[in-house]
Amino acid sequence: MIQKINSILLAALIVLSMASCSKTKKNTKARSIGNTSEILIVVQNEKQWNNAIGAAIKDEFTQEQYGLNQAEPLFRLSHVQISGFSDMFKKHHNIFIVNIDGLVKKPLIEASTNFWSQPQQIFKITCASAADFVKIFNENAGQFISAYEQTDRDRIMEVFRSTQNAEAVTQVKKTSGIKMVIPKDFYLAKNTEDFIWLRKEQIDMSQAIFIISTDYKDTAQFSQASILSRIKKALKTNVPGAVYDSYMTIDEEFVPPVSRKIKNFPTDYAIETTGIWTVKNDFMGGPFKAYTFYNAKSGKIVTMMAYVYKPNEKKRNLLKQVVALIYSSKI
């Protein structure tokens, strides 16, 4: 049964739903369908898709993702009317349902994970009018986005967990104390106590993760300035470029990095930093996301940074893949 909640309880429900999903021992539902970074919107009629309801949904879900070289939306949207919401559509991994009912006295949000397929996240808003919908949707859009992104990561990890580089997994855990999923096509390029570099290299594309560690001193190390300083120092030392006096660094001028606290990371507290990396004295660059947290077992402050290089091509989903690997970490 889909759980009924109000907007105040939405965040707690999402966390509980994810936790219960992760503890499922056996997948008894059909595998979900749909492309990465895609949401299926279910409306009662086309008028809803073209009025304030559809506009609010599009404004939030298709806003431009920050920190990409080529403009891309957070999600691609497809829509279907409820009359055509068949069993095939119900298997989509990300579903959002609009239900306007003039008899409803109090707006409500319903949420469910793995209801018709797995992994799957469903949200449904029931309210009396379009104005009520826009209000409650805008109040909770950030949490909807976070939950849908988690479902995308879950689907990505279903693929990556099946073929792993066992030796790299062992070595990274031995060096850093972090156990994470490392697919077979990634290799360990560098493995030291303070800097680990996992790479996947193809002719026209690179995906990689850095693990940067240093002794924890105080909470000031979680400031964006401190995080960026440590990243830039580590990159200058460990990631030289192809030409003389070139090295990887962070662009702070054209696409300034942005940081925020996140709650759904494998550790209780983490800072996510998003931006563009570049190469000093060369013409290379791409998107990155970095996650900084405290490792209580090692007494280190750790930054795990995912990055992508694919010149002149879309990179949103490629970045989401390496971010999913970071989220697989067990600290």
N, C-alpha and C positions, 0 to 999 in steps of 0.2 A: 504493500500500500504506500502511496506517495504521502510523505509527511507534510502536515499543514503547520505553518509557522507564521509569525509576524516578522517584520523587518528587523526588529531588535535582536531576535534570536538567530538570524540568518547565519552570521559568522560562526557561531557555536555549532550549528547544525552541519555546516559544510565540513568543519574539522572532524566532527564525529562520524559523518558519512565516509570521509576519506579513511579514517582510522579503521572503521569496520570493514571497508573494502580491502585494505592492506592485509587484514587478518584472515581473509577468506582462503581456506585451504585448497579448494578445488573450484575451478571455473565451470559452473553449470549452465551458464548462459552462452548464447551465440556470440561470436566475436563481432564487435561493433564495426560499422562501416563509415565511410566518409574520409575526406582528405584532412591532413594535418592543418590546423588553424582554420577550421571551417565550423560554422554553427548553422543548424537548420532551425528556421523560425516558423512556427505554426500559428497562423492567424485564422480568424473566423471568416474573413472575407477580404477581398482585395482593397476595399476602402481603408481598412486598418493599416495595411502595408503602405498606403500612399498618404495617410494623414499624419497627425502628430505622433501617433503610436510608432509607426514605422520610422519616422524621422528621429525620434529619441533613440530607438534601437540602433539605427545606422550611425548616428553621431557617436555613440559610445563604442560599439563593437568594431566599427570600421575606421576609427581614428588612426592616424598615421603612427606606426610604431617608432619610437624614438631610437636614434642611434644606428640607423641603417643607411648605407651609402645610396641605395636606390629606394625611393619611397614605396612603402608597402603598408597595408592596413594591418591592424592587430589580427583580424579575422576576415575571411571571405564568408559572405552570407548567402544562403539559399532559402527560399521560402515556399511554403505549401499551405493551402487552405485545409482546415480541419476535416472537411468532407473528403479530401484526398489523402489524408494522413494514414496511409496503409501500413501493413506489417513491415514492408521493406523499409519505409521511412523511419519506422520506430526503432530500427537497429542502428540509426545514426549515433555517433559517439557524443555529440553535443547538441542538445535540443532545448529550445526555448519556446514556451507555449503562452499565447495571449488569450485570455478569457475575460471578455467584458460582459457583465451581467447586471442589468439595472436594478435587480432585486437584492444585490449584495449590499449589506450595511457597512461592513468593515473590510477593507482590502486585505488580502493575504497572499503570502508567497508559499508555494509548495516546492520541495526539493527532493530529489531522489538520485541515488547512484546505482548503476547496474540494474535498472528496472526491466528493460526489454533486451538488453545486450550488455556486453562487458568488454572493456571499460566504457562506462557511459555516465554522463552528467545531465540531468534534466532539471529545468526550472520552469515553474508556471506561476504567472501572476493573474489572480482573479480580483476584479474590482468593478465598480459601478460605471465608470466613465473613462474616456480617454485622458482627461485631465488628471484623474486619480492614478491612472497607469503611469503617466509621465513622471509624476511626483515620486511614486514608490520605486519605479525603475531607476531613476537618476540617483536616488538615495543609496541604492544597492548595487549599482553597475560595477563598481570596482571589485566587489566580492564575487559577482557572477564571472567576471573576466578571470579572476584568480582561479576559480574552480574549473573553468573550461581549459585554462592553460595546464592545470594539473592533469586533466583527462588526456590532453595531448601528450604530456610526458609519460603517462602510464602506457599509452599505446606504443610510443617509441620504445620504451623499455621492454615491452613484450618481445620485440624483435631483437634487441641488443642482448638480452639475457641468454638467449639460446646459443649464441656463438661468442665466447669470450677468450681473451688472451690470458690464460690462467697464470702464466709466468709473470706477466706485467701486474696482474692483480696482487699476486703474492709479494712482489718486490715493492710496490707502492705501499701496501699495508705494513711491510717490515720497516720501511723508511719513515713513513709519516704517521702510522697508526690509523690511517683511513682506508677502509675497505669500500671499494666502489666497483661498479660494472665497467669493464674495459673491453670493448669489442675486439675481435681478432684482427681487424684491419687497422687498429691503432698500435703503435710501438712506443717503447720507452726510450726517448731520445736523450734524456738527462735525468739522473736520479741521485740527488744529494740531500743532505739533511734539511737544507733551507730552500731548495729549488728542484722541482720535478716538472718534466716536460713530456706530455703524452701527445703523439702526433699521428694524424692520418694524412698521407700525401698522395694526391693524384696529379695528373698532368695539368689540369686546369683548376684545381681546388685543394684547399687545405682546411682541415678542422683540427683543433688542438685544445689542450687544457694545461694551464700552469698551476702548480701548487706551491705557493710562496709562504714560507714560515719564518717567524722570528719570535724571540722571547717576548712574552707579555709583560708590560710595565704598568699601564694605567688605561683608563677608558678613553683618553685623548687619542689613542691609536685607532679608534673607530671613526674618527672624523674623516670626511672626504679628503681633506688635504693630506692627512697622514697616510691614508690608504693609497692614494695616487703616488705619493712620494716613494713608498715601499715598492709599489709595482714598477715604477719607472727605473728605480735603482736596480731592481732584479733583472729587468729586461735589458738595460744597458750592459750589464755584466754578462748575461747568459745568452742573449739572442742577437748576435751580430747580423748585419745585413750582407748583401752580396757584393757591395762595392765598398771601397775604402772609407773608413770612418763613418759607416752607417750602422744603425742599430734600431731595434724596435722600441717604440715609445708610445705615449698616449697623447692624442690630439686634445688640447685644452682651449683652442682658439676658435676653430670653425664649428665644431660640435661639442660644446662643453659637457663633460661628464655630469651625470645626475645620480644622486644616491638616495636610498630610502630604506627604512627598516622593513623587514619582512617577517612574517609569523609562521609561514608554512614550510620553512626550511628544515632539514634534518636536525639542526641544533635549535635550542629554544630561542636564540637571538642571533640575528645575522643582518648585515648591511649589504644590499644589492647596489652595485655601481654599474651604470650603463653608459656606453660611449663608443668612440671610434679609436682604434689603434692605427698607428702609422709608422713609417720607417724614416728615421732622421737621415737626411741627405740622399733620399731615394724616393721613388714614386710607387709606394705600396700602401695598402691600408684595408681596413674592414671593421665590422662590428665586433664588440665584445660585451660580455656581462661577467662581472666579478662578484664573488660572494665572500664576505669577510666575517669570521666568527672566532670565538675562543675555544681552544681544545683543552679542556680541563685536565685530561690525562697527561698531556705533554707539557702543559704550561705555556703553550705557544699561541700566538694570534696568527690565524691562517687565512690566506686569500686564495680561493680557487677561481681561476679566470678562464672562461671559455671564449674562444675566438674563431673567426672564419675568414678565409681569403678566397674569393672567387670573382675575379675582375669582370665588371660590367654585367653581372648577373644578380638575380634576386637571392637574398641570403637569409631571409626570416626563418624559414623552416630548417635550414642547415644550422643556424645558431641555436634553434630550439632543440636540436638533437644533442649537441654537446652540453647544453644546459641541463638536459635530462640526465646525462651521465653524472653531472655534479650532484644533482638531487638524489641520485642513487646511493650517495655516500652514507656510510655508517661510521660515525666518529667514535 
